[in-house]
Amino acid sequence: MTMTRVRAWASHGAKQKLEPIDYEAGPLGPEEVELRVEFCGLCHSDLSILNNDWGMSQYPVIPGHEAVGRISAVGDQVKGLRIGQRAGLGWTSASCMYCHQCMTGNHHLCGQSVATIVGHPGAFAEKVRSHWAWAVPLPDALDISSAGPLLCGGVTVFAPFATYGVKPTDRVGVVGIGGLGHLALQFANAWGCEVTAFSSNPSKMEEVRKFGAHRVVSSRDRAGILKAANSLDVLLVTANVPLDWSAFLQTLKPNGRMHLVGAVLEPIPVGAFDLISGQKSISGSPTGSPAAMSSMLDFASRHHIAPQVEHFPLSKVNDAIAHLAAGKARYRVVLDADFT
């Protein structure tokens, strides 16, 4: 049986720099595909796993869960994919395929799902493996050099539009215009919504409008936030820091929804009457199912939605991580696989 050695970049402990390694991948499973990585996005979730911010990291960690490349090997029970086909892989690399969540199309909520970078070798590597259902074919019209962040950040902000029935006539707010938020603005605008951006960075105001915002409000200005009171149907929070939650809840119309996709680590204080009086909701979601990812990629291709990216060679991954950690990324980082 042929074995596969894979070169990769790994961290051996929390907040330690990545070092080049190689590992034995073992035999390819019958339902697995192997993707030869061409590009991989660097997501803030990679940073959180590297630092063990969420308490779930397993070292050594090979990060990378926004991979695009060509399928280089397929197991003998793989369906619908072929060697040489271009595909992408996001946060999840496998799910059980038989539980209620999987059988109803919510594979990303499977209790036995496998995160691509938790206890599983990620895509800061020559190759990465997944169950065939999670290797999502890429539309031909998509620019693959910038497509990686769509596989995690893109589906994370796209999925709530379908899940909660956001209408083209709705007014949508987006809080935090970074890696997730700049994509959320583009999706909301293309969806047909009137879009309000809430940003803490005045230097981004012109760019924010180019991404699709019809108006921009400082997320640090309580008075400015309150001027938007009772104006929004949906408020999508992509920030991962504490906010003036009471003020933001007041921006919602009756029956409005505040939806969280940013991993805010602190508890969110909410007064019961802030919800009851306007029949408002607070919800959250992770990434999305393979079907949601495929729909998102088709929508992005059709509407020319793409992340604004900065490229680093994978061999300079520690520089890229420092760039992201310093808050300098505008707006996503993509690593170019440069193994020789």
N, C-alpha and C positions, 0 to 999 in steps of 0.2 A: 504493500500500500504506500503510495507516494505521500510524503509529508511536506508541509510548506513552512519555510522559515520566513518571517516577516520583519522587516526593519521598521522601527517606530521611534517615537519620542515619548518618554514616560517620566513621571514624578514619583519618587519613592517615599514621600511623606508630605504632610500638610505644609503648604507655602514654600516647598522646595522647588528649585528650578528643574525644568525638564532636561533629561539626558538621552542621548541616542542609545537604543537597545535593539536587540532582535529576540524574537521569541518563536517557539514552535507552535504553529496554529493547530496541528493535529489534523485528522481526516475531516473532510467536508461532510457535514450531515446531509441526509437524503433530501431534506426540505430547505437546505441552506443555499444561499448564493454568496459568491465572493466578488467584491467590487474593487477594482484597481483604482485607487484614489487619484484624481487629477487636481481637485481643489477641495478645501474644507474650510468652512466658516469657523471663526473663533467667537463663540457665544459667551455672554456673561455667566451662563450656567457652567461652562467649562471652568471658569475662574472660581465659581462657588464650590465645585467638586474638588478642584485642586487644593483649595484652602480648607476643605471640610466644613464649610459654612452651614451645611444642612445636616451634618452628623451622619451621613450615609456613605462617605467615600471609602473605597477599598483600594489600598495601595499594594503594588505600584499601580498608578493610574495612567492609562493612555487616553488622553482626552480626544475630543473631536467627534461631533455628532451632527454635522451639517455637511455631509460628504457628497460629492458628485464625481462620477467617473464612469468607467465601462465595466460591465460584468465580465469577469475573467474566468469564472467557473460556476457550474450549477450542479446541484445534487440531482439524483435520478428521479426524485419525486417533485421537482420544482415545476410550477405551472406558469405559463404565459410569459416567461422571460427567456432570453437567449444570450449566449456568449457574444460579446461585442456590443450589446445594447447599452445605451447610456441611461443611467439611473441615479437616483439620489437616496440617501438614508438620513433620517432625522434622529430625534431623541430616543425612540424605541427601536430595538432591533429584533424583538420577538414577542409574541403573546401566545396564549395556550391554544387558541383557535377552537375551543369547544365550550367555554363558559358562556353564561347568559350575555355578558357584555360583548364578547367577541361575536356571538351568534346574532346579536342585534345591531352590529355595525359599530360598536363602541370599543373597538380593540384597544384603544389607548387607555381605557379604564380597567383593563383586565388586571385582576389581582396577582397574576403570575407573569406580568409583562417584564421584559428585561430591558433596562436602560442601556443604551449603547456604550456609556462610559462608566457604569457602576458594576464592578465585577465582570466586566466584558471589555475586551480590547477595542478601543475606539479608533478613530479615523485619522489621527495624526500619525499616519502610517502609510506604507506602500499599499496595503490591502486592508479591507474591513469586511466582516461577515455579518449576515442577518438572515432571518427567515425570509423566504421569497416574497411573502405578502408585504413586507416592510421596505423592500427595495422598489421604489416608485419610479416608473418610467418618466423621463423628462420630455416635454414637448420639443419638437425640433426647432421651433422659433425662439426658444429661451436661450439667453446668453449664459452658457454654463460657467463662465469665469466669475459671474456674480450670483449664480443661482443658489449656492450653498445655504446662505442665511434664510432662504425661503423655506427650507426643509424643517426648520425649527421656529425661528422668529416669525416667518410668514404665516405658517399654519396656525400659530398661537394666536395671532391677532385676527386671522381670517375666520376661523371656526366659529366664534361667537355670533358673527353676522347670520350664519345659517342656523345655528343651534337655537337662537332666541328670536328668529324671525324678524330681524331688522329690516325695515322697509326703505325703499329709495326716498320716500317722503319724510323720513325721520331726520331729526337733528341729533348729531353725534358729537360728543366731546372726547378728546384724547388727552390724557394727562401723562406728561413725560415724553419728550420728543428726542429719543435716542434710538438705539438699535431696533427696538420693537415699535416705538411710537412713530418713527418716520415711515415705516411700512403701514402702520394702521391708518395714517392720514391718506396714503395713496389708495388703500383698499376702500376706505369709507367714501372718498371722493368718487372713485370709479363705481361704487355701489349706487351712487346717485344722491347721497346724503348731503345736507348742509353740515359743514365740519368746523368745529371750534377746537383750536389747539391750546393747551395750557402748558407753558414752558417756563422753566426757571432761568433760562439762559437768553438774555437779550440779544446776544450775537447771532442767534439762530433764526431770528424773526423773518428775515427775507427768505431763507431756505425753507422755513416752515410753510410759507405760502406757496412756494414752488412744489412742495410735496402734496398740496391739496387743501390746506386750511383756508377757509373763507374769512376767519377772524382768529386773532391770537390774543391770549390773555396771560398775564404773568401768574404762574402758580404760587408765587410768594406774596401776592397782593390780595389780601382777604377782601378788601373793598372792591377790587376789580372782579374777583370771583363772584361776589355777591351781586354784582351788577348783571351777571348771567343767570340769576335766580329764575327758576321755573321756565327754563328755555330748552332743556335737553331731554330727549327720549332715552338716550343711552350715554353713559359716561364710561369709557374704556380706560382703566388705570394701568399703564404700562410701567410706571415708576416702581422702584423697590425700596423707597424710603418713606418714613412717616409723613403724612400730609395733614392739612386742615380738613379733616373728614367731615365735620359738621357743615363747613362752608360748601364743600363739594357736593354733599347730599342735597343742599338747597338749590343747586343748579338744575336738579331733575324736576321734570313735570310730574304731576300725578301719574302713577303707574310706571314711572321711570325706573331704570335699572342702572346701578353702579356695578360694573363687572371688572374683576381683578385678574390680570394676567402677569403682573409684576410680583415677584416673590418678596413681599414686605415681611420681614422677620418679626417685627413687633406686633402685639395684638392691636386690633383696630377698635378704638372706643366708639360706640354708636349708641345714641339714645333711642330707646324704643319709639318715642313719639316722632323722631325724625323719619322713621319708616311708616309707622301706623297712620299718621295724619295725611300722608300723600299716597298711601298704598304702594310704597316703593320697595324695591328689592335690592339685595346685595348678593352677588354670585361670583364664582371664579371658575377657571378652567385651565387645564394644562395645554398640551399641544393639540393633536387631533388624530383621527383614524387614518389608515391608508387611503380610504375613499375621499376623506376631507383633504388630504394632502394632494391627491390627484386633481380634485376639483379646484383647489387653490392654485395649483401650477397652471392649469388651463386658463383660469380667470386672469392670472398674472400675465400669461403669454398674450392673451387676447387684448388686455388693456395696457400692455407695455409697462407693467409694474415691476420694478427691480430695486433691490437694495442699492444704496450709495455705499460703495466699498473702497477700502484701502487694501492693497495687496502687500504681503510679506512672503518671502520664501519660507517654507517650512523649516529650513535649517536655521532661520532667525526667529524661531517660535518664541523664545524667551523675551526678545525685544518686542514682539507683537503683544505678548501678555502684559508686559510693563506698560505699553502704550494704552491698552485697554484699561488696565487697573488705574492708570492716572486720569482716566476720563477724557482722553484725547481722541478717541475713535470717532470719526465722522463718516458713516454712522455704524458701519459694520466692518470687521476685519476678515479678510479671506487669505488663507494660507495656500500657496502654490506648492504642490508636491515636487520637490527637487532632488529626489533620490537619484543617484547615478550608478 
